[in-house]
Amino acid sequence: MQKNWWKILAILLPVYTIVAGFLLDVPRLPILNETIRNLYFHVCMWFGMMILYTVSFVYSIKYLRSSNLRHDIFASQFAMMGSFFGILGYLTGVLWVNVTWITDQHQSLGSVLKEPKLIGAAIGLLIYGAYFVLRGSFTDIDKKARVTAVYNIFAFALLFPCVWIIPRLVGSLHPGAPGSDSGNPALDRKDLDETMRLVFYPAVIGWTLLGTWLTTLNIRLELLKNKDIVS
């Protein structure tokens, strides 16, 4: 039980997030209104994605320093779960866009499709998608591990300008971006009141722990499949 406390949290916190996220009161901000509840899912999924990608990045560096295939398996599985969280974050973002920008603000579909934040996020996920395509193109295990470890490091470095930097340097509909008229940033202290903090921070921890737990299960399976070559 002492070793599995975090797994218990990985179940309880997401359940708490779903229940409290839909039932507790939220501030009625302009344009966002009730859709701000998506903060517990969309934003928290992106937080989880970044944490999982960071762990993958670290294990790629560890592989290049040690040539231990165990580290390569860890890197690939954390990258896979990070991409899964990224896709979930992107889809929940698209749903949010549909309600706030298109339905409520009457933005044209064309302007939404040109939104820098959406484009940057899509490019970032495609870069990581290429990582898995690259892994599947090698038959030599050691060569695959070396080449994809280097690619993973560059992919992680490119993720920041695609998702966080470039969209903030250009005009965007996204909350908090320069030139935005789509409502207040969800993470602003004025917006994230005490009630929302009671859900938001546990949500970040809960979704990340759940992703980590699922990743460790996948790692165990991969280690069993490759037990003859993994030290």
C-alpha angles and dihedrals in degrees: 000000000000090000095044101050091106091053089055089052089048087064102034099047097053089046089050090047093054095045098041092037092062099034107040120084120260133196114269100232123180112276093351097067111143092353089076085084086077085073088082090059112024099043095036091052089055090050089051091047092054093048093049092046089050091054089048090051091052093050091050089056090047090052093052089051097045108020086221108153090209088070090051090055091049091049094050095046095048089048090051093052090044089055090049090053089046091055090049090049091049094049093048087049091053090052089051090049091052092055101039108029102030105028101030103030096030092228114171118253089238093059091047092051088054092052107132094217093055093044093047092048091049091050091049092052092046090053089056090043088059087054090064093043088053092051090053093052096066128078096182106083098206094046091048091051094049098045096044092046089058091045091049091056092052091044090054091049091051093048093072098056091041097051107022113018112036096045089055093052096057136050112285141171090218115112112264096018121123110271093016118149096172100102137281124320108268092224096052113121090237091056105037098067126186093271092054092047088058088063104027100060095044087048092056091049094042098050091044093050090048091051091048092050093050089048093053089053090052090047091054091053092049092048090052091049091050100034091125093061103029116086 
